[in-house]
Amino acid sequence: MRASKRHLQLGMGLALGLAGCVQFEHEDAGAGASAGETQATSGASDEPPTTGEVPTTGAGGGETQCELWLQDCADGSKCAPHDANNDDIHDSARCVPVNGTPGQAGDDCKIDGPVASGADSCDVGLICWNLDEQNHGTCLSMCSGSPEAPVCPDELVCDISNGGALLLCLQPCDPLTPSCPLGQICLPGQGVFICDVDASGDMGAYGDECAFVNVCDAGLFCAPSQSVPGCETAGCCSEYCDLKIGGDDCSGAPQQECVPFFDADKAPPGYEDVGVCSIPM
């Protein structure tokens, strides 16, 4: 998979704080959406999804030429996430042409130029995601609505990252019983967990160095160094665990225990038993 980095701040009772990377980036998805759509944001905050203000996370800050939520470009073009700093990280938005017969959600697509150029073959409101080495991927819906009331189709949830430069409609999941498509892993977002691209490559095993949220193997997450025995970098991969079972199966036991992912009594419905293997802090 090609690497297009997505920053994500992990907020949880364990106080994890590493950035997340996706593209190589759902429980009750919330109420109040119209038929066939959901209003929610994904992720690992210590509050369940609401239709209130959406926590946007990570580093944006590139020069923005248009507004993704408004799609305010001229006819025949679209507002697309873009890499203004030439580092393969979506950090801004720009207007790009929509040519020919553009792809719809689920259609095959391709990107012209660098992986985060924003120039792809998808229609307005869509982004070419889950790329292979030839920059071929699948058209994915971006969130519509507004930051205060994001909307996604087909029971997907809105994941806002890179300082608001990426608005992705993604499939929800449970890290204890993941059911993500082949090549994707269950990742923390903002209130729920989401399926997105596995960018671990040859790394990603327990104890391996990590700096982004999708570079650990399935069933693992990027934990801060102080929570993983022997970790000498900013972060290392550690396991999810079931709070009902406990931490005996943690690779770092007995130093590590199974501790709650969310603050006490603040886990969204369905995530009450999600824990992580960590040295207690």
Number of C-alpha atoms within 10 A of each C-alpha: 19 21 20 23 25 29 27 29 26 26 23 22 17 21 15 18 16 21 23 26 26 25 23 25 31 24 22 16 24 17 13 14 18 11 9 10 17 24 26 34 40 31 30 27 24 22 18 23 26 18 18 12 13 21 20 21 24 22 20 23 15 16 14 18 15 18 18 28 17 12 16 14 19 11 8 13 17 26 27 31 30 28 24 20 13 12 13 19 27 31 29 27 26 22 23 20 19 19 13 9 9 15 23 19 17 14 14 16 23 22 21 13 11 15 29 27 22 25 24 28 27 28 23 22 21 27 29 28 30 25 21 15 11 11 19 21 23 22 25 24 25 27 29 21 13 14 20 15 20 27 25 27 20 12 23 26 34 35 33 29 31 26 22 24 29 29 27 25 28 26 22 28 20 20 27 15 9 18 15 20 12 8 13 21 29 28 32 30 28 29 30 32 27 32 25 26 26 26 27 19 11 9 15 23 20 20 24 18 21 26 20 25 29 32 29 31 24 21 20 26 29 32 31 22 22 17 24 25 17 11 17 13 13 15 25 29 29 30 27 23 27 20 18 11 11 16 24 14 16 20 18 21 15 11 15 21 23 25 24 23 29 26 17 10 9 17 23 18 11 12 21 18 19 20 25 28 32 30 19 13 8
